[in-house]
């Protein structure tokens, strides 16, 4: 248990930032998962729409500090590559 005012504040801040990071991560992972499922289904129009929705979520994850920019770029690249293979 914290005994200093600053440590108590730090605990409160950690709770808030953890919840925020979990929400951002969850939203991003859900978008990527939907894109992967759409690509796996073989429906090109649905896959394009899902990828179009997932790309801004990945970019937002980078801006929010949840994901490294190279990781996001790699995920986008691999999803795009799999989408192009459908054609």
Phi and psi in degrees as a GROMACS rama.xvg file:
@    title "Ramachandran Plot"
@    xaxis  label "Phi"
@    yaxis  label "Psi"
@TYPE xy
-74.1229  141.914  UNK-2
-113.478  -7.19294  UNK-3
-115.08  149.597  UNK-4
-56.6003  -43.1667  UNK-5
-65.8349  -36.4693  UNK-6
-69.8118  -37.0412  UNK-7
-64.8296  -41.5468  UNK-8
-64.0547  -42.9233  UNK-9
-58.6343  -40.2973  UNK-10
-62.4558  -44.7029  UNK-11
-61.8378  -42.822  UNK-12
-65.4669  -37.9621  UNK-13
-63.4841  -40.6922  UNK-14
-60.4443  -45.3742  UNK-15
-66.6315  -47.1921  UNK-16
-68.1137  -34.0347  UNK-17
-64.0691  -43.9819  UNK-18
-62.5923  -41.1089  UNK-19
-65.333  -45.1596  UNK-20
-64.5848  -39.6914  UNK-21
-64.277  -40.9595  UNK-22
-64.3773  -45.3263  UNK-23
-62.9878  -43.9258  UNK-24
-63.2969  -43.2586  UNK-25
-62.9377  -45.4378  UNK-26
-61.8098  -41.5565  UNK-27
-66.6847  -47.2015  UNK-28
-62.7293  -38.6178  UNK-29
-62.8374  -42.671  UNK-30
-64.0107  -42.8796  UNK-31
-65.6822  -41.8042  UNK-32
-63.5481  -40.9242  UNK-33
-63.439  -39.2121  UNK-34
-64.6694  -43.7268  UNK-35
-63.1356  -40.4557  UNK-36
-66.1932  -39.9597  UNK-37
-65.1883  -39.4694  UNK-38
-66.8327  -41.4122  UNK-39
-65.458  -30.3747  UNK-40
-69.4067  -25.0344  UNK-41
91.3166  -3.50971  UNK-42
-80.7805  106.746  UNK-43
-66.7973  -40.5924  UNK-44
-67.169  -41.1596  UNK-45
-66.8535  -37.9797  UNK-46
-65.7059  -41.009  UNK-47
-62.7856  -43.3529  UNK-48
-64.9382  -41.9427  UNK-49
-66.0344  -39.4805  UNK-50
-67.0756  -38.6108  UNK-51
-63.4287  -31.3811  UNK-52
-79.5762  -31.7332  UNK-53
-76.708  -32.7781  UNK-54
-60.7129  -47.0489  UNK-55
-65.3572  -31.1098  UNK-56
-66.0915  -41.3586  UNK-57
-64.325  -42.8498  UNK-58
-63.2494  -38.9757  UNK-59
-65.1649  -36.116  UNK-60
-61.8555  -36.3911  UNK-61
-67.0266  -46.9494  UNK-62
-62.6556  -38.6645  UNK-63
-79.0965  -7.94013  UNK-64
84.3911  15.3592  UNK-65
-84.3279  -27.2703  UNK-66
-135.845  145.147  UNK-67
-75.0968  146.932  UNK-68
-63.0926  -34.6022  UNK-69
-70.3378  -33.5419  UNK-70
-64.3617  -45.1434  UNK-71
-63.0015  -43.0493  UNK-72
-62.2337  -41.37  UNK-73
-64.5792  -43.4133  UNK-74
-63.1723  -45.2986  UNK-75
-61.3817  -43.3955  UNK-76
-62.277  -45.103  UNK-77
-67.5085  -38.409  UNK-78
-65.3548  -43.4322  UNK-79
-62.607  -41.6672  UNK-80
-61.3864  -43.513  UNK-81
-66.784  -35.0063  UNK-82
-66.2287  -43.28  UNK-83
-65.332  -29.2691  UNK-84
-68.5023  -20.7542  UNK-85
-66.8388  -32.0538  UNK-86
